[in-house]
Amino acid sequence: MSLFAILNIISIWVVPGLILLALLYAYFRKVKLFETFVEGAKEGFGMSVRLIPFLVGMMVAIGLFRDSGAMDFFTRLLEPLIQLLGIPAEILPLAFMRPVSGSSALAITAEIMNTFGADSLLGRMAATMQGSTDTTLFVLTVYFGAVGIKKTRYALAVGLIADAAGILAAIFICNLVFG
């Protein structure tokens, strides 16, 4: 049996194995599994209800940013600078939206891949950018808001710096490896 076949079998059974291990551990610790599950489901539902206002606010803000033409404006404004740095202008909308919204960023990534191809330099940059960054503003708005954290100043700065580093690293590494 080849190493690839062994790794394939292991990858198929890792998650079910971990679930079984957790259930067995809980059983031997005499944890009431069903009652604990129902209590967790109740807490999850309550959290979902508390998240709704933050989600609606974030979605409205994202829609306004895209539909108002602000994203196109900023892309055109920065185009001369990014050309000097060797950054393709087509990747800039993804760089703007990735820290804000995962679904919008995914739609832009899909559009880039449909237009230029998944194996193109831009397609690889978009995929690498998706994997190297997070939806910082979404996380801060929704999750911090849901648990009542009010002082997000340093979290915002660190998150956006990490996003910028991920975006620039994705562009640099993809240009280096695939360019």
Backbone torsions as a table, in degrees:
resi	resn	phi	psi	omega
1	MET	NA	135.6	-176.9
2	SER	-79.1	161.9	177.6
3	LEU	-60.9	-39.0	178.4
4	PHE	-60.5	-43.1	-179.8
5	ALA	-65.8	-39.7	179.5
6	ILE	-65.6	-45.3	178.5
7	LEU	-63.7	-35.3	177.4
8	ASN	-63.8	-44.7	179.1
9	ILE	-64.5	-43.8	179.4
10	ILE	-62.1	-44.5	-177.9
11	SER	-63.8	-31.2	178.4
12	ILE	-70.0	-35.0	-172.8
13	TRP	-99.7	-2.6	-177.4
14	VAL	-64.0	-53.3	-175.9
15	VAL	-65.8	-49.6	176.2
16	PRO	-58.9	-35.5	178.6
17	GLY	-64.8	-41.6	178.1
18	LEU	-65.4	-39.5	177.7
19	ILE	-63.5	-46.1	178.2
20	LEU	-61.2	-42.7	178.5
21	LEU	-60.2	-43.6	178.7
22	ALA	-64.4	-41.4	178.7
23	LEU	-65.2	-42.7	178.0
24	LEU	-64.2	-42.0	177.8
25	TYR	-60.4	-46.2	179.1
26	ALA	-63.6	-39.3	179.8
27	TYR	-62.6	-46.3	-178.7
28	PHE	-72.2	-22.4	175.6
29	ARG	-86.9	1.6	178.8
30	LYS	62.2	38.0	175.9
31	VAL	-81.6	135.5	177.3
32	LYS	-77.8	99.2	-170.9
33	LEU	-63.3	-50.4	-175.2
34	PHE	-65.3	-45.0	-179.9
35	GLU	-62.5	-40.0	178.6
36	THR	-65.9	-41.4	177.8
37	PHE	-61.5	-46.2	-179.4
38	VAL	-63.3	-40.8	178.2
39	GLU	-63.3	-41.8	177.1
40	GLY	-64.5	-39.1	178.4
41	ALA	-64.8	-38.6	177.3
42	LYS	-63.3	-44.3	178.9
43	GLU	-64.0	-40.3	178.8
44	GLY	-63.7	-40.1	178.2
45	PHE	-65.3	-42.8	177.8
46	GLY	-61.1	-41.0	178.2
47	MET	-64.1	-40.0	178.6
48	SER	-60.7	-42.4	179.7
49	VAL	-64.9	-40.0	179.1
50	ARG	-68.4	-25.6	-178.6
51	LEU	-77.6	-23.0	-172.3
52	ILE	-54.5	-49.1	-179.2
53	PRO	-60.7	-37.9	179.9
54	PHE	-68.7	-39.2	177.7
55	LEU	-64.2	-44.0	179.7
56	VAL	-62.3	-45.9	178.7
57	GLY	-60.1	-42.4	-179.6
58	MET	-66.7	-42.0	-179.6
59	MET	-65.0	-38.9	177.6
60	VAL	-64.8	-43.1	-179.9
61	ALA	-63.7	-41.3	178.9
62	ILE	-64.4	-44.4	178.6
63	GLY	-61.0	-42.4	178.2
64	LEU	-64.1	-41.1	-179.4
65	PHE	-62.5	-44.6	-178.9
66	ARG	-74.8	-47.1	-173.6
67	ASP	-73.0	-24.4	-180.0
68	SER	-75.5	-14.5	-177.4
69	GLY	89.5	5.1	-178.8
70	ALA	-63.0	-39.2	-179.9
71	MET	-64.8	-43.6	177.6
72	ASP	-63.7	-39.0	178.7
73	PHE	-60.7	-48.8	-179.6
74	PHE	-65.7	-35.5	178.0
75	THR	-63.6	-47.0	179.1
76	ARG	-66.4	-36.3	179.8
77	LEU	-64.6	-40.2	-176.7
78	LEU	-89.6	-6.6	-175.3
79	GLU	-56.0	-44.3	178.6
80	PRO	-61.4	-39.1	-179.9
81	LEU	-68.0	-44.5	-177.0
82	ILE	-70.4	-28.4	175.7
83	GLN	-65.5	-36.8	176.5
84	LEU	-63.4	-33.4	-178.6
85	LEU	-86.3	-4.1	-179.6
86	GLY	78.6	23.8	179.5
87	ILE	-97.8	125.4	178.8
88	PRO	-65.2	133.2	-179.1
89	ALA	-62.3	-27.6	-177.5
90	GLU	-67.5	-19.8	-177.8
91	ILE	-90.0	-13.5	-175.9
92	LEU	-61.8	-42.5	177.0
93	PRO	-57.8	-36.6	177.2
94	LEU	-66.6	-40.7	178.9
95	ALA	-63.0	-35.3	177.2
96	PHE	-71.2	-42.2	-171.5
97	MET	-85.1	-24.8	-175.2
98	ARG	-58.1	-44.3	178.0
99	PRO	-69.9	-13.7	-174.7
100	VAL	-96.2	-49.6	-171.8
101	SER	-147.8	124.7	178.1
102	GLY	-67.1	-39.8	-178.1
103	SER	-70.7	-39.2	176.1
104	SER	-65.7	-41.9	178.7
105	ALA	-64.2	-38.3	178.4
106	LEU	-66.2	-38.6	177.5
107	ALA	-64.4	-41.1	178.0
108	ILE	-66.0	-40.4	177.5
109	THR	-61.7	-44.6	178.4
110	ALA	-62.5	-39.3	178.1
111	GLU	-64.0	-42.6	177.3
112	ILE	-61.7	-44.4	-178.3
113	MET	-69.4	-36.5	177.1
114	ASN	-68.2	-36.1	-178.1
115	THR	-77.6	-47.0	-172.3
116	PHE	-106.1	-14.6	-178.4
117	GLY	99.4	145.1	-178.2
118	ALA	-67.8	-29.3	-179.2
119	ASP	-93.1	4.6	177.5
120	SER	-76.1	166.3	177.4
121	LEU	-59.2	-44.1	179.4
122	LEU	-65.9	-39.3	177.6
123	GLY	-62.6	-42.1	178.7
124	ARG	-69.5	-38.0	176.1
125	MET	-61.8	-45.2	-179.1
126	ALA	-62.6	-44.3	179.7
127	ALA	-64.8	-41.8	179.5
128	THR	-66.4	-39.1	177.9
129	MET	-64.1	-40.4	177.8
130	GLN	-60.2	-40.1	-177.9
131	GLY	-82.9	-15.7	-174.4
132	SER	-101.5	-4.0	-176.0
133	THR	-131.2	172.9	179.2
134	ASP	-132.3	170.4	178.7
135	THR	-90.9	71.3	-171.5
136	THR	-55.7	-51.2	-177.6
137	LEU	-65.1	-36.3	176.9
138	PHE	-64.2	-46.9	-179.4
139	VAL	-60.4	-46.9	-179.3
140	LEU	-64.2	-43.7	-178.1
141	THR	-66.5	-51.3	-172.2
142	VAL	-78.8	-55.7	-172.4
143	TYR	-76.6	-42.4	177.4
144	PHE	-66.3	-39.1	178.0
145	GLY	-63.8	-37.7	-177.4
146	ALA	-68.6	-31.8	-179.4
147	VAL	-99.6	2.0	172.3
148	GLY	86.0	18.7	177.1
149	ILE	-77.7	122.9	-175.6
150	LYS	-100.5	-33.9	-175.6
151	LYS	-94.6	95.0	-176.8
152	THR	-109.6	12.4	-172.5
153	ARG	-54.6	-55.0	-176.5
154	TYR	-72.1	-34.6	177.3
155	ALA	-63.1	-40.1	178.5
156	LEU	-64.5	-47.2	-179.0
157	ALA	-62.1	-47.5	-178.8
158	VAL	-65.1	-42.0	179.0
159	GLY	-62.1	-44.3	-179.8
160	LEU	-70.0	-34.9	175.0
161	ILE	-65.1	-42.0	177.5
162	ALA	-63.8	-40.0	177.0
163	ASP	-63.2	-44.9	179.0
164	ALA	-61.1	-42.1	178.4
165	ALA	-63.5	-42.3	178.9
166	GLY	-64.8	-41.1	179.5
167	ILE	-65.3	-48.9	-179.5
168	LEU	-65.8	-39.0	178.0
169	ALA	-65.1	-40.7	178.5
170	ALA	-60.9	-44.4	-179.8
171	ILE	-66.1	-47.5	-178.2
172	PHE	-63.1	-48.8	-176.5
173	ILE	-67.1	-41.3	178.6
174	CYS	-65.4	-39.8	175.2
175	ASN	-62.7	-39.9	-178.6
176	LEU	-68.6	-45.6	-175.4
177	VAL	-83.9	-43.3	-172.5
178	PHE	-107.8	-14.0	-171.7
179	GLY	-77.6	NA	NA
